Amino acid sequence: KIYKETAKALIGYYSWHMDELLELYNAMGQTHEKDLSKLHLKIEGDGAYIWMDGLHNYFIKL
């Protein structure tokens, strides 16, 4: 349960710090994207999706 609460807190943090979420996205995909307007975060019950317009989707499971 502590792990799940920590993961939720991190996702909540990233939803307010999109520049850092972009760094995470780039690290996961080994990309060098810079346009924050193309970055999206969608929180679901069991995790969160992050993606860039026209590029890969990543799922972070809670």
C-alpha positions as a LaTeX table, in Angstrom:
\begin{tabular}{lrrr}
\hline
Residue & $x$ (\AA) & $y$ (\AA) & $z$ (\AA) \\
\hline
Lys1 & 0.00 & 0.00 & 0.00 \\
Ile2 & 2.85 & 2.42 & 0.73 \\
Tyr3 & 4.24 & 1.77 & $-2.76$ \\
Lys4 & 0.89 & 2.57 & $-4.37$ \\
Glu5 & 0.47 & 5.79 & $-2.38$ \\
Thr6 & 4.00 & 6.86 & $-3.29$ \\
Ala7 & 3.32 & 6.18 & $-6.98$ \\
Lys8 & 0.11 & 8.22 & $-6.83$ \\
Ala9 & 1.99 & 11.10 & $-5.20$ \\
Leu10 & 4.67 & 11.01 & $-7.92$ \\
Ile11 & 2.07 & 11.05 & $-10.69$ \\
Gly12 & 0.29 & 13.94 & $-8.97$ \\
Tyr13 & 3.60 & 15.78 & $-8.75$ \\
Tyr14 & 4.32 & 15.24 & $-12.44$ \\
Ser15 & 0.86 & 16.50 & $-13.42$ \\
Trp16 & 1.94 & 19.90 & $-12.04$ \\
His17 & 5.56 & 19.71 & $-13.28$ \\
Met18 & 5.20 & 18.86 & $-16.96$ \\
Asp19 & 8.79 & 19.90 & $-17.73$ \\
Glu20 & 10.03 & 17.13 & $-15.45$ \\
Leu21 & 7.49 & 14.71 & $-16.93$ \\
Leu22 & 8.96 & 15.52 & $-20.35$ \\
Glu23 & 12.40 & 14.57 & $-19.00$ \\
Leu24 & 10.94 & 11.26 & $-17.77$ \\
Tyr25 & 9.28 & 10.64 & $-21.15$ \\
Asn26 & 12.55 & 11.32 & $-22.95$ \\
Ala27 & 14.43 & 8.98 & $-20.61$ \\
Met28 & 11.89 & 6.17 & $-21.12$ \\
Gly29 & 11.87 & 6.50 & $-24.89$ \\
Gln30 & 15.45 & 7.66 & $-25.36$ \\
Thr31 & 14.08 & 10.66 & $-27.26$ \\
His32 & 14.94 & 14.35 & $-27.21$ \\
Glu33 & 11.51 & 15.98 & $-27.43$ \\
Lys34 & 11.24 & 19.60 & $-26.27$ \\
Asp35 & 7.66 & 20.69 & $-27.08$ \\
Leu36 & 5.62 & 20.56 & $-23.86$ \\
Ser37 & 2.42 & 21.33 & $-25.77$ \\
Lys38 & 2.57 & 17.83 & $-27.33$ \\
Leu39 & 2.99 & 16.03 & $-23.99$ \\
His40 & $-0.03$ & 14.44 & $-22.31$ \\
Leu41 & $-0.67$ & 12.75 & $-18.96$ \\
Lys42 & $-3.83$ & 10.75 & $-18.27$ \\
Ile43 & $-4.33$ & 9.22 & $-14.84$ \\
Glu44 & $-6.30$ & 5.97 & $-14.70$ \\
Gly45 & $-7.35$ & 3.89 & $-11.71$ \\
Asp46 & $-4.38$ & 1.54 & $-11.95$ \\
Gly47 & $-1.72$ & 3.90 & $-13.28$ \\
Ala48 & $-1.05$ & 6.70 & $-15.72$ \\
Tyr49 & $-0.35$ & 7.09 & $-19.42$ \\
Ile50 & 2.14 & 9.59 & $-20.78$ \\
Trp51 & 2.53 & 10.28 & $-24.49$ \\
Met52 & 3.57 & 12.80 & $-27.10$ \\
Asp53 & 1.38 & 13.61 & $-30.10$ \\
Gly54 & 2.23 & 11.10 & $-32.81$ \\
Leu55 & 4.76 & 9.21 & $-30.69$ \\
His56 & 4.86 & 6.29 & $-28.27$ \\
Asn57 & 2.53 & 5.86 & $-25.30$ \\
Tyr58 & 3.98 & 4.72 & $-21.97$ \\
Phe59 & 2.00 & 3.30 & $-19.07$ \\
Ile60 & 3.17 & 3.72 & $-15.49$ \\
Lys61 & 1.45 & 1.06 & $-13.38$ \\
Leu62 & 0.60 & 1.83 & $-9.77$ \\
\hline
\end{tabular}
